[in-house]
Amino acid sequence: MKYLRLLYIQVLLAIVLGVLAGIFFPGIAPAGKIISEKFIDLIKMVIVPIIFLTIVLGIAGAGDMKKVGRVGGKGLLYFEIVTTFALLIGVAVAYLIKPGAGVDLSAVQMNDKAATYIQKGGSLNWVDFFTHIIPSNVFKAFAEGDILQVLFFSILFGIALTRLGAFGQTIIVSFEKYSKVMFGIMKIVMHLAPIGAFGGMAYTIGTFGSDVLLSLGKLMITFYVTVFLFIAVVLNGIARWYGFSLWKLLRYIKEEIFIALGASSSEPVLPNIMQKLEAAGCNKNVVGLIIPTGYSFNLDGTTIYLSMCTIFLAQASNVQLSVGELLAIIGILMLTSKGAAGVTGSGFIVLASTLAAVKVIPTIGLALLIGIDRFMSEARTITNLIGNTVAAVVIARSEKAVNEEQYRQVVEQRIYVQQKGTLVEKEIES
Protein backbone atom coordinates (compact mmCIF):
# COMPACT_ATOMS: atom_id res chain seq x y z
CA MET A 1 0.00 0.00 0.00
CA LYS A 2 2.92 2.35 0.59
CA TYR A 3 3.55 2.45 -3.18
CA LEU A 4 0.06 3.86 -3.74
CA ARG A 5 1.20 7.00 -1.94
CA LEU A 6 3.72 7.69 -4.73
CA LEU A 7 2.36 10.19 -7.23
CA TYR A 8 3.74 8.47 -10.32
CA ILE A 9 2.10 5.17 -9.27
CA GLN A 10 -1.20 7.00 -8.85
CA VAL A 11 -0.80 8.56 -12.30
CA LEU A 12 0.06 5.21 -13.87
CA LEU A 13 -3.04 3.59 -12.35
CA ALA A 14 -5.15 6.55 -13.50
CA ILE A 15 -3.88 6.10 -17.06
CA VAL A 16 -4.87 2.40 -17.03
CA LEU A 17 -8.29 3.20 -15.56
CA GLY A 18 -8.79 5.96 -18.13
CA VAL A 19 -8.02 3.58 -21.00
CA LEU A 20 -10.45 0.97 -19.60
CA ALA A 21 -13.14 3.61 -19.05
CA GLY A 22 -12.73 4.84 -22.63
CA ILE A 23 -13.05 1.32 -24.03
CA PHE A 24 -16.02 0.11 -21.99
CA PHE A 25 -17.78 3.44 -21.38
CA PRO A 26 -17.06 5.63 -24.45
CA GLY A 27 -19.80 8.01 -23.36
CA ILE A 28 -17.41 9.28 -20.66
CA ALA A 29 -15.33 11.06 -23.35
CA PRO A 30 -16.96 14.54 -23.02
CA ALA A 31 -16.53 14.51 -19.22
CA GLY A 32 -12.97 13.24 -19.63
CA LYS A 33 -12.19 16.11 -22.00
CA ILE A 34 -13.44 18.68 -19.49
CA ILE A 35 -11.43 17.10 -16.66
CA SER A 36 -8.26 17.02 -18.77
CA GLU A 37 -8.69 20.59 -20.05
CA LYS A 38 -9.35 22.00 -16.58
CA PHE A 39 -6.23 20.28 -15.22
CA ILE A 40 -4.17 21.82 -18.03
CA ASP A 41 -5.80 25.20 -17.30
CA LEU A 42 -4.65 24.93 -13.68
CA ILE A 43 -1.12 24.37 -14.95
CA LYS A 44 -1.30 27.28 -17.41
CA MET A 45 -2.53 29.47 -14.55
CA VAL A 46 0.94 29.47 -12.97
CA ILE A 47 3.33 28.32 -15.72
CA VAL A 48 3.82 31.78 -17.26
CA PRO A 49 4.73 33.56 -13.99
CA ILE A 50 7.00 30.64 -13.09
CA ILE A 51 8.85 30.96 -16.41
CA PHE A 52 9.13 34.73 -16.00
CA LEU A 53 10.46 34.53 -12.44
CA THR A 54 12.82 31.66 -13.28
CA ILE A 55 14.39 33.40 -16.27
CA VAL A 56 14.75 36.71 -14.43
CA LEU A 57 16.30 35.09 -11.35
CA GLY A 58 18.55 32.94 -13.55
CA ILE A 59 19.97 36.01 -15.31
CA ALA A 60 20.11 38.19 -12.21
CA GLY A 61 21.65 35.39 -10.14
CA ALA A 62 24.42 34.81 -12.69
CA GLY A 63 25.51 38.41 -12.25
CA ASP A 64 28.07 38.30 -15.06
CA MET A 65 26.34 39.05 -18.36
CA LYS A 66 29.15 37.34 -20.25
CA LYS A 67 28.29 34.14 -18.43
CA VAL A 68 24.61 34.57 -19.26
CA GLY A 69 25.47 35.08 -22.92
CA ARG A 70 27.81 32.09 -22.92
CA VAL A 71 25.26 29.78 -21.30
CA GLY A 72 22.47 31.02 -23.57
CA GLY A 73 24.66 30.68 -26.66
CA LYS A 74 25.69 27.14 -25.73
CA GLY A 75 22.06 26.25 -25.11
CA LEU A 76 20.82 27.54 -28.47
CA LEU A 77 23.70 25.85 -30.34
CA TYR A 78 22.99 22.57 -28.55
CA PHE A 79 19.26 22.84 -29.30
CA GLU A 80 19.91 23.41 -33.02
CA ILE A 81 22.38 20.52 -33.35
CA VAL A 82 20.25 17.97 -31.47
CA THR A 83 16.94 18.92 -33.13
CA THR A 84 18.67 18.68 -36.53
CA PHE A 85 19.71 15.13 -35.62
CA ALA A 86 16.10 14.42 -34.65
CA LEU A 87 14.87 15.83 -37.95
CA LEU A 88 17.26 13.74 -40.05
CA ILE A 89 16.47 10.59 -38.07
CA GLY A 90 12.74 11.12 -38.61
CA VAL A 91 13.22 11.51 -42.38
CA ALA A 92 15.62 8.54 -42.62
CA VAL A 93 13.37 6.13 -40.70
CA ALA A 94 10.29 7.22 -42.68
CA TYR A 95 12.11 6.42 -45.93
CA LEU A 96 13.42 3.13 -44.55
CA ILE A 97 10.14 1.79 -43.09
CA LYS A 98 7.76 3.55 -45.53
CA PRO A 99 4.77 3.81 -43.13
CA GLY A 100 2.72 5.62 -45.80
CA ALA A 101 3.11 2.96 -48.46
CA GLY A 102 -0.19 1.29 -49.27
CA VAL A 103 -2.32 3.87 -47.43
CA ASP A 104 -5.31 4.89 -49.55
CA LEU A 105 -6.18 8.59 -49.35
CA SER A 106 -8.95 8.37 -51.93
CA ALA A 107 -11.59 7.63 -49.29
CA VAL A 108 -10.37 10.33 -46.88
CA GLN A 109 -12.82 13.18 -46.44
CA MET A 110 -11.89 16.58 -45.13
CA ASN A 111 -13.38 17.35 -41.74
CA ASP A 112 -13.89 20.69 -40.05
CA LYS A 113 -11.04 20.24 -37.57
CA ALA A 114 -8.51 19.37 -40.27
CA ALA A 115 -9.79 22.20 -42.47
CA THR A 116 -9.28 24.68 -39.63
CA TYR A 117 -5.67 23.55 -39.11
CA ILE A 118 -4.97 23.73 -42.85
CA GLN A 119 -6.41 27.25 -43.02
CA LYS A 120 -4.31 28.42 -40.08
CA GLY A 121 -1.23 26.66 -41.41
CA GLY A 122 -1.63 28.08 -44.89
CA SER A 123 -1.98 31.62 -43.57
CA LEU A 124 0.93 31.29 -41.14
CA ASN A 125 3.71 33.63 -42.22
CA TRP A 126 6.99 32.57 -40.64
CA VAL A 127 8.53 36.03 -40.97
CA ASP A 128 5.57 37.33 -38.99
CA PHE A 129 6.06 34.50 -36.50
CA PHE A 130 9.60 35.55 -35.62
CA THR A 131 8.73 39.25 -35.51
CA HIS A 132 5.80 38.23 -33.28
CA ILE A 133 8.34 37.24 -30.61
CA ILE A 134 8.55 40.94 -29.70
CA PRO A 135 5.35 41.74 -27.74
CA SER A 136 3.48 44.96 -28.43
CA ASN A 137 1.78 44.61 -25.05
CA VAL A 138 3.56 42.63 -22.35
CA PHE A 139 0.41 42.31 -20.24
CA LYS A 140 -1.38 40.78 -23.21
CA ALA A 141 1.50 38.31 -23.64
CA PHE A 142 1.15 37.22 -20.01
CA ALA A 143 -2.64 37.04 -20.23
CA GLU A 144 -2.60 34.91 -23.39
CA GLY A 145 0.27 32.72 -22.18
CA ASP A 146 2.48 33.47 -25.19
CA ILE A 147 5.63 31.66 -24.03
CA LEU A 148 8.01 33.12 -26.63
CA GLN A 149 6.94 36.70 -25.91
CA VAL A 150 7.22 36.08 -22.18
CA LEU A 151 10.71 34.63 -22.70
CA PHE A 152 11.76 37.71 -24.67
CA PHE A 153 10.45 40.12 -22.04
CA SER A 154 11.92 38.03 -19.19
CA ILE A 155 15.40 38.18 -20.74
CA LEU A 156 15.20 41.96 -21.11
CA PHE A 157 13.86 42.33 -17.57
CA GLY A 158 16.63 40.14 -16.15
CA ILE A 159 19.35 42.07 -17.98
CA ALA A 160 17.93 45.42 -16.84
CA LEU A 161 17.66 44.16 -13.27
CA THR A 162 21.28 43.01 -13.31
CA ARG A 163 22.43 46.44 -14.44
CA LEU A 164 20.81 48.00 -11.38
CA GLY A 165 23.46 46.40 -9.18
CA ALA A 166 22.87 46.60 -5.42
CA PHE A 167 19.78 48.75 -6.00
CA GLY A 168 18.03 45.81 -7.63
CA GLN A 169 18.70 43.34 -4.80
CA THR A 170 15.42 44.12 -3.05
CA ILE A 171 13.54 43.20 -6.24
CA ILE A 172 15.52 39.96 -6.55
CA VAL A 173 14.73 39.03 -2.94
CA SER A 174 11.03 39.72 -3.54
CA PHE A 175 11.04 37.71 -6.76
CA GLU A 176 12.63 34.76 -4.94
CA LYS A 177 9.75 34.85 -2.45
CA TYR A 178 7.17 35.08 -5.26
CA SER A 179 8.90 32.17 -6.98
CA LYS A 180 8.56 29.98 -3.89
CA VAL A 181 4.85 30.85 -3.71
CA MET A 182 4.32 29.89 -7.36
CA PHE A 183 6.20 26.62 -6.93
CA GLY A 184 4.06 25.97 -3.85
CA ILE A 185 0.89 26.48 -5.88
CA MET A 186 2.21 24.08 -8.51
CA LYS A 187 2.84 21.39 -5.87
CA ILE A 188 -0.78 21.72 -4.75
CA VAL A 189 -2.03 21.43 -8.34
CA MET A 190 0.15 18.37 -8.98
CA HIS A 191 -1.86 16.39 -6.44
CA LEU A 192 -4.63 16.45 -9.07
CA ALA A 193 -2.36 14.92 -11.74
CA PRO A 194 -3.95 11.44 -11.47
CA ILE A 195 -7.41 12.93 -12.10
CA GLY A 196 -6.10 14.88 -15.09
CA ALA A 197 -4.40 11.76 -16.47
CA PHE A 198 -7.60 9.72 -16.10
CA GLY A 199 -9.65 12.38 -17.90
CA GLY A 200 -7.16 12.70 -20.75
CA MET A 201 -7.00 8.97 -21.44
CA ALA A 202 -10.76 8.44 -21.06
CA TYR A 203 -11.39 11.24 -23.58
CA THR A 204 -8.81 9.96 -26.09
CA ILE A 205 -9.87 6.32 -26.07
CA GLY A 206 -13.59 7.10 -25.75
CA THR A 207 -13.49 9.51 -28.69
CA PHE A 208 -11.26 7.71 -31.17
CA GLY A 209 -11.50 4.09 -29.99
CA SER A 210 -9.23 1.32 -31.18
CA ASP A 211 -10.16 1.37 -34.89
CA VAL A 212 -7.95 4.35 -35.64
CA LEU A 213 -5.04 2.61 -33.91
CA LEU A 214 -5.38 -0.37 -36.24
CA SER A 215 -5.78 1.68 -39.42
CA LEU A 216 -2.64 3.77 -38.87
CA GLY A 217 -0.80 1.39 -36.57
CA LYS A 218 2.28 1.20 -38.79
CA LEU A 219 2.88 4.96 -38.58
CA MET A 220 2.35 4.99 -34.82
CA ILE A 221 4.65 2.02 -34.19
CA THR A 222 7.30 3.52 -36.46
CA PHE A 223 7.10 6.83 -34.62
CA TYR A 224 7.31 5.24 -31.17
CA VAL A 225 10.26 3.08 -32.20
CA THR A 226 12.00 6.12 -33.69
CA VAL A 227 11.69 8.28 -30.58
CA PHE A 228 12.89 5.35 -28.46
CA LEU A 229 15.94 4.92 -30.68
CA PHE A 230 16.57 8.68 -30.55
CA ILE A 231 16.56 8.56 -26.76
CA ALA A 232 18.56 5.31 -26.52
CA VAL A 233 21.17 6.21 -29.15
CA VAL A 234 21.44 9.99 -29.56
CA LEU A 235 20.57 11.26 -26.07
CA ASN A 236 22.25 8.31 -24.38
CA GLY A 237 25.37 8.91 -26.48
CA ILE A 238 25.41 12.59 -25.49
CA ALA A 239 24.98 11.66 -21.83
CA ARG A 240 27.85 9.14 -21.98
CA TRP A 241 30.07 11.73 -23.68
CA TYR A 242 29.43 14.16 -20.82
CA GLY A 243 30.00 11.49 -18.17
CA PHE A 244 26.58 10.72 -16.74
CA SER A 245 24.07 7.88 -17.03
CA LEU A 246 20.90 8.66 -18.97
CA TRP A 247 19.07 5.68 -17.49
CA LYS A 248 19.79 6.72 -13.90
CA LEU A 249 18.68 10.24 -14.75
CA LEU A 250 15.42 8.88 -16.22
CA ARG A 251 14.85 6.79 -13.11
CA TYR A 252 15.32 9.96 -11.07
CA ILE A 253 12.63 11.83 -13.06
CA LYS A 254 10.28 8.86 -13.62
CA GLU A 255 7.48 10.58 -11.71
CA GLU A 256 7.60 13.57 -14.04
CA ILE A 257 7.67 11.28 -17.09
CA PHE A 258 4.47 9.52 -16.02
CA ILE A 259 2.74 12.81 -15.21
CA ALA A 260 3.68 14.22 -18.63
CA LEU A 261 2.43 11.00 -20.22
CA GLY A 262 -0.94 11.27 -18.51
CA ALA A 263 -1.38 14.97 -19.22
CA SER A 264 0.03 14.70 -22.77
CA SER A 265 1.96 17.87 -21.94
CA SER A 266 5.35 18.59 -20.43
CA GLU A 267 4.24 21.93 -18.97
CA PRO A 268 2.88 20.44 -15.71
CA VAL A 269 6.31 19.12 -14.73
CA LEU A 270 8.46 22.11 -15.70
CA PRO A 271 8.81 23.36 -12.10
CA ASN A 272 9.39 19.81 -10.78
CA ILE A 273 12.17 19.14 -13.28
CA MET A 274 13.90 22.40 -12.38
CA GLN A 275 13.70 21.67 -8.67
CA LYS A 276 14.98 18.13 -9.12
CA LEU A 277 17.94 19.25 -11.22
CA GLU A 278 18.82 21.88 -8.64
CA ALA A 279 18.52 19.26 -5.88
CA ALA A 280 20.88 17.07 -7.91
CA GLY A 281 23.58 19.73 -7.79
CA CYS A 282 23.03 21.54 -11.11
CA ASN A 283 23.53 25.28 -10.85
CA LYS A 284 20.22 27.07 -10.31
CA ASN A 285 21.01 29.86 -12.77
CA VAL A 286 21.94 27.46 -15.58
CA VAL A 287 18.82 25.36 -15.00
CA GLY A 288 16.70 28.52 -14.86
CA LEU A 289 17.98 29.61 -18.28
CA ILE A 290 18.10 26.30 -20.16
CA ILE A 291 14.88 24.50 -19.14
CA PRO A 292 12.35 27.29 -19.97
CA THR A 293 14.19 28.17 -23.20
CA GLY A 294 14.30 24.51 -24.19
CA TYR A 295 10.53 24.33 -23.91
CA SER A 296 10.38 26.59 -26.97
CA PHE A 297 13.50 25.68 -28.94
CA ASN A 298 14.45 22.10 -28.03
CA LEU A 299 11.45 20.06 -29.17
CA ASP A 300 13.12 16.80 -30.21
CA GLY A 301 9.95 14.69 -30.18
CA THR A 302 7.95 17.30 -32.09
CA THR A 303 10.71 17.58 -34.71
CA ILE A 304 10.69 13.81 -35.31
CA TYR A 305 6.89 13.89 -35.55
CA LEU A 306 6.86 16.71 -38.11
CA SER A 307 9.51 15.14 -40.34
CA MET A 308 8.03 11.64 -40.20
CA CYS A 309 4.45 12.78 -40.84
CA THR A 310 5.55 14.92 -43.80
CA ILE A 311 7.26 11.96 -45.47
CA PHE A 312 4.32 9.70 -44.50
CA LEU A 313 1.85 12.00 -46.28
CA ALA A 314 4.11 12.13 -49.34
CA GLN A 315 4.20 8.32 -49.46
CA ALA A 316 0.45 8.01 -48.89
CA SER A 317 -0.17 10.51 -51.72
CA ASN A 318 2.25 8.66 -54.05
CA VAL A 319 4.35 11.82 -54.35
CA GLN A 320 7.92 11.02 -55.38
CA LEU A 321 10.05 13.73 -53.83
CA SER A 322 13.15 14.80 -55.70
CA VAL A 323 16.41 15.38 -53.88
CA GLY A 324 15.87 19.13 -54.18
CA GLU A 325 12.33 18.90 -52.78
CA LEU A 326 13.53 16.71 -49.91
CA LEU A 327 16.30 19.17 -49.04
CA ALA A 328 13.76 21.99 -49.19
CA ILE A 329 11.48 20.11 -46.78
CA ILE A 330 14.39 19.55 -44.38
CA GLY A 331 15.31 23.23 -44.55
CA ILE A 332 11.72 24.35 -43.94
CA LEU A 333 11.29 21.92 -41.03
CA MET A 334 14.50 23.20 -39.41
CA LEU A 335 12.73 26.55 -39.23
CA THR A 336 9.11 25.58 -38.58
CA SER A 337 9.89 23.00 -35.87
CA LYS A 338 11.26 25.81 -33.70
CA GLY A 339 7.87 27.50 -33.83
CA ALA A 340 5.76 24.61 -32.58
CA ALA A 341 5.63 25.84 -28.99
CA GLY A 342 4.60 29.34 -29.97
CA VAL A 343 1.61 28.42 -32.12
CA THR A 344 -1.83 27.55 -30.80
CA GLY A 345 -2.59 24.05 -32.08
CA SER A 346 1.13 23.26 -31.98
CA GLY A 347 2.30 20.42 -34.19
CA PHE A 348 -0.71 20.22 -36.48
CA ILE A 349 -0.66 23.88 -37.54
CA VAL A 350 3.11 23.74 -38.02
CA LEU A 351 2.72 20.56 -40.10
CA ALA A 352 0.01 22.23 -42.19
CA SER A 353 2.19 25.31 -42.71
CA THR A 354 5.10 23.10 -43.80
CA LEU A 355 2.93 21.34 -46.39
CA ALA A 356 1.64 24.72 -47.59
CA ALA A 357 5.23 25.93 -48.03
CA VAL A 358 6.34 22.77 -49.86
CA LYS A 359 3.28 22.83 -52.21
CA VAL A 360 3.89 19.30 -53.54
CA ILE A 361 2.13 17.18 -50.86
CA PRO A 362 -1.71 17.25 -50.69
CA THR A 363 -3.01 18.57 -47.37
CA ILE A 364 -6.04 16.27 -47.45
CA GLY A 365 -3.94 13.67 -45.63
CA LEU A 366 -4.06 15.77 -42.46
CA ALA A 367 -7.66 14.61 -41.99
CA LEU A 368 -6.26 11.08 -41.72
CA LEU A 369 -3.81 12.07 -38.99
CA ILE A 370 -6.34 13.88 -36.79
CA GLY A 371 -7.47 10.62 -35.17
CA ILE A 372 -4.03 9.46 -34.05
CA ASP A 373 -2.46 12.81 -33.20
CA ARG A 374 -3.41 12.46 -29.55
CA PHE A 375 -1.83 8.99 -29.35
CA MET A 376 1.40 10.31 -30.87
CA SER A 377 1.33 13.35 -28.61
CA GLU A 378 2.36 11.29 -25.57
CA ALA A 379 5.57 10.13 -27.27
CA ARG A 380 6.32 13.69 -28.45
CA THR A 381 5.81 15.04 -24.95
CA ILE A 382 8.03 12.49 -23.20
CA THR A 383 10.81 12.89 -25.77
CA ASN A 384 10.69 16.68 -25.45
CA LEU A 385 10.83 16.37 -21.66
CA ILE A 386 13.77 13.97 -21.63
CA GLY A 387 15.61 16.02 -24.25
CA ASN A 388 15.33 19.20 -22.20
CA THR A 389 16.41 17.47 -18.99
CA VAL A 390 19.50 16.05 -20.71
CA ALA A 391 20.24 19.47 -22.24
CA ALA A 392 20.23 21.16 -18.82
CA VAL A 393 22.65 18.60 -17.35
CA VAL A 394 24.92 18.81 -20.43
CA ILE A 395 25.12 22.63 -20.38
CA ALA A 396 25.64 22.63 -16.60
CA ARG A 397 28.50 20.11 -16.94
CA SER A 398 30.05 22.07 -19.81
CA GLU A 399 30.03 25.13 -17.52
CA LYS A 400 31.45 23.08 -14.62
CA ALA A 401 28.31 24.16 -12.78
CA VAL A 402 27.45 20.79 -11.23
CA ASN A 403 28.23 19.64 -7.70
CA GLU A 404 29.48 16.19 -8.73
CA GLU A 405 29.29 14.65 -5.27
CA GLN A 406 25.74 15.86 -4.79
CA TYR A 407 24.77 14.64 -8.26
CA ARG A 408 26.15 11.16 -7.58
CA GLN A 409 24.36 10.95 -4.26
CA VAL A 410 21.01 12.21 -5.49
CA VAL A 411 20.79 10.72 -8.98
CA GLU A 412 23.09 7.71 -9.03
CA GLN A 413 23.06 6.42 -5.45
CA ARG A 414 19.51 7.61 -4.68
CA ILE A 415 20.44 8.84 -1.23
CA TYR A 416 17.55 11.28 -1.47
CA VAL A 417 13.96 10.20 -1.95
CA GLN A 418 10.84 12.22 -2.66
CA GLN A 419 8.07 12.38 -0.09
CA LYS A 420 4.96 14.46 -0.73
CA GLY A 421 6.75 16.53 -3.35
CA THR A 422 9.77 17.30 -1.13
CA LEU A 423 13.24 15.80 -1.43
CA VAL A 424 14.32 14.42 1.94
CA GLU A 425 17.48 12.60 2.92
CA LYS A 426 17.40 8.83 3.33
CA GLU A 427 19.81 6.77 5.37
CA ILE A 428 22.33 4.88 3.27
CA GLU A 429 21.83 1.14 3.51
CA SER A 430 24.99 -0.76 4.26
N, C-alpha and C positions, 0 to 999 in steps of 0.2 A: 504493500500500500504506500510505502514511502516514495516509490517512484512516481505515483500519481500526483505528488506535490510538485514535481518538476514541470515547468511550463512547457518545455518542448514535447514532453510525453503527452500532456494534455492537448497540445495542438495536433500532434500526430493522431491521437484517438479521435479528435474532432474532424480531421480530414477523412478518416475512414468512415465515421458516422455520416458525414456529409455526402460521401459517394453513395453509401447504401440508401440514404434518404432520397437522393436524386434518382436512383434506379427504381426503387419500390414505390416511392411517393412523388412522382414528377410534378404534381401540383404544388409542391412546396417551393418550386423555383422562384416565383415572384417574391415570397417572403424572404427566401435566401438572398436574393439580390438586394433587397432593402437592408438586411442585416450586414451584408458585406460592404455595401456602399457607405452605411453610417459608420462602420468601423474605420474605413479609409478616411472618411470626413474627420473623425476624431484625430487621426494621425496628421492630416493636412492642417488641422487647427493649430498645431504647435510646430510643425516641421520647418516652416519658413522662419519664424523667430529663432529657432535653434540654429539653423544654417547661418543666419545673420550674425548672431552672437558668437558662434564658433569661429567663423571667418575673421571677424573683427578681433576677437581675443587671440586668435592664432597669429595674426599680423602684429598686433600690438605687443603680444608676449615675446615675439622674436626680437623686437627692438631694432635689430640691424636690418635695414631695408635691402641690403645686398644679399643677406641670407634669405629673406623672403623671396626676392627675385630668383635666387639660385634654386630654392626648393620648388617654387612655382614652375620655373623653366624645366627642371628635371621631370616634374610631374607631367607637364604637357607633352614633352618629348617621349616619355614612357608611354603615355596614353596613345599617342599617334602610332608608335611602333607596334604595340601589342594589338591594338584594334585593326591595324593593317594585316597582321598575321591572322587574326580572326576572320577578316574579310576574305583573304586568299584561301584559307582552309575551307570556308563555306562554299566558295566557288568550285574548288578542286573536288570536294566530296560530292557536290551536286552533279558534276560532270562524270565522276567515277561511278556513282550508284544509279544516276538517272531516275530520281523519284517521280519525275513528271512523264516519263515514257509510258505510253499506253493509256494515259488519262484522257477521257473524252470530254471536251469542253462544249460540244455541240448542244448538249442538253442543259447546260448551265444557263439559268435565267438571272438577270440582274435584279437584285433586291434593293430596297430603299436604303438600308444601312450601307451596303457596298457603294451605291451610287453617291451617297453623301461623302464617303471617304474619297472617292475618285474626284468629286467636284472640288473638295478642299485641297487634295493633292495636286490637281491640275492647276489650281490658282495660286499655289504656294510659290512665291518668288524667293529664291534662296539668298539673293542680295538683300532683299527686305528682311529676311530672317536674321542675318548677321547685324544689320543696322538696328534691328529691333532689340538687340541686346541692351542698347542704351535706353533707359526708361525716360519717358517724357514726364511721368508723374510717379515718384517713388512710392507714394502711398497706394496708388493703383496697383503697382507691381506687387506690393505686399498683400493687398486685398485679394488679388487674383491668383496669388501663389505662383507667379512667374519666376521660376528658379534661376534662370540665366540673368534676368534683370536684377534680382536680389543679390546674386553673386557679384555682379558688376558694381552695384552700389556698396556692398559690404567691403569689397576690396578698396574702393576709394575712401570709405569711412575709416577703415583700419589704418590706411596710410596717413590720412589727415590726423587721426588720433595719435599716431606715433610721433608725428612732427610737433605735437604739443608738448612733448617732454613730460616733466614733472607735473605740469598743470593738468595733464590729461589722466593722471593716476586715479583721481577720484571717480572719473567716468569708468575706467577699467575695473575698479573695485566694485562699482555698482553693477556693471555688466556681468561680472563673475557671479554676483548674487542672483541676478535675473536668470543667468544660465542654469544655475542649480535649481531654481524654481521650475524652469521649463523641462529640465530633465526629470524632475520629480513628477510633473504632470504626465510625462511620457511613461514613466514606470507604472503610474496608476492605470493609464489607458491600456498598457500591455497586458494587464490581467484579463482583458476582454479578448485577447488574441484567439483563444480557442473558439469563442462564439463567432468571431469574424471568419475564421477558417472554415467552420461548419457551414456558415451561410454561403461563402464563396463556392465551395465544392457542391453544395446542394443545388445552387443556382446553375452552375455549369453543367452538371450531369443531368439535372432535371430538364434543362432547356434543350440541350443538344443530343442527349442520350448517347448510346453506344454505336449507332449506325454511322455517324460521321467519323468515328474513330476507325471503323473498318474500311470505309471508302477511301480515306486518305492516310491509312496506317503507314504506308511505306514512307511518305514524307515525314510523318511524325517520328517514326523510329529512326530514320536517317538523321533528323535534326537532333534528337536526344543522344544518339551515339556520337555525333560530331561534337556537341558541347562537352560530352564526357571526355572525349579524346583531347579536346582543347585544354580542359582542366588538367587531365592526367599527364599530357605531354608538354604543352607549352607552359602553362602556369607552374606545373611541378618542376619543369626544367629551370625556369627562372628562380624559383624558390631554392633549388639545390645550388644554383650558381651563387646565390647570395647567402648560402650557409644556414638555411632553416628548413624544417620539414613542413611541407604543405599539408600532409595528412594529419599531423598533430595540431596544426593551426585550424584545420577544418573541424577536428574533434572539439577544439576549444570554443568554436563559434557554432556548434551544431544546433543550439537552441535558436539562434538567429536564422539559420538556414531553414529550419522547419517553420518558423513564423512567417518568413518571406514566402515559403512554398504555399502555406495556407492562405495568405493574403494576396498572393500573386503580385506582390509589390515589395521592393526592397526599402521603401521609405519608412515603414514602421520600425525597422531595426537600425536605422542610421545612428541614433544616439547610443544604442546599446553597443554597436560595433566600435564606435569611438571610445566609449568608456572602457571596453574590454582591451582595446589596443593600448590605451594609456595605462591600464592596470598591468599590462604585460611588459611595461617598461619602454614603450615607444613614446618619443617626445610629444607632449601635448600640442605644441605649436605646429609640428609637422603633420600630425594626424588631423588637426583642425583645418589645415589648408588642403590636404590631399583628398580626404574622404568626401567632403561636400563637392569639391570640384570634379572628382571622379564620377559623381552621380550624374553629371551632365556630359562629360567628355570621355569617359572610359566605359562604354557600354559594349563589352565583348559579346555577350549573349545576343543583344539586339543586332549587332553587326553581322553575326553569323546568320541570324534569322533573315535579315534583309537580303543578304547575298544569296542564300540558299533558295529563298522563295522567288527571287527574280529569275534565277536559272530554272527553277521548277516550272514557272509559268511559261517561260520560253519553250521548254521541252513539251509541256502540255499543249501548247499552241502550234507545235511543229515548226517553230521559228529557228532556223539555223543561223546562229550568230557568227558573224565573221570575227576575225582576230581584232580588227579595229573597233567593232561594236562591243566586243567583250572588254577591251581595254577602256572604252568609254564608260561602260557600266561600272567597272571597278573604280574609275576616277570619280564618277558621280557619287557612288556609294561611300567613298572615302570622305566626301563632303557631307552628304545627307545623313549618314549615320551619326554624325556629331550633333545633329539637330533633333534627334528623337526625343530627348528629355524635355525640350523646350516647346513641343508642339502638342496641343490637346488632341488625343487620339493616338499619340505616340507612333508606334511602329507602322500601323496601317496607313496613316496619312503620308508618312515618309516613304513607304513602299509605293503608294500611289503616285507621289510626286516623282519618284525615281523612274517609274514606268512612263510617266508623262514626258519626262526629259529625254528618255531613250527613244520613244516614238516607234519602236519596232515590235513591242510585245503588247498584245491586246490586254486591256484592263479588265475585260469581262471575267477573267480568271480570279480576280479578287473576291467575287461573290462565292467562289468555291472555297476560299480560305477563311471566310468569316466564321464558319462553324468550328474550325479547329484552332483558331487564333488563341482562344482562352487556354486550351490544353498546352499550346507551345509557350504561352506566356510564363508558366511556372519555370520552365527550363531557362528561358531568357533571364528571368529575375534572379534565379540562383547563381547563374554564371556571372551576371553583372555584379552581384554581391561579393562572390568569391574573388573576382578580378579586382575589385576596389580594395578589398582587405589585403590581398597580396601586394597591390601597388603601394599601399601605405607602409607596409613593413619593408618593402624594397627601398623606397625613398628614404625612410628613417635609417635603414642600415647604411645606405650610400652616404648619408650625412653624419654617420657615426652618432646617431641620436637615439640609440637603443641601449637601455641598461641590460646587458647580456645576462647577467646573473638573475635578474628579476624575470627576464623573458624565459630563461630555462626553467625556473621554478614554477612560473605561472602556466606556461603553455606546454612545456615538454614533460615536466615532472608532476604537473597538476597538484602542486602544493596548495593552491587556492581553489576553492569551490564556490559555486554561486548558490546563495540561499535568499529566496524572496527578492531577487533582483540585485542583491548586494554581494560583492566579492568578499569572502571572509577566509581567514587562514585556517588551514587544516593541519593537524599533526601528521608528521611524516611517519609512515609505517616502516618499521624496521624489517 
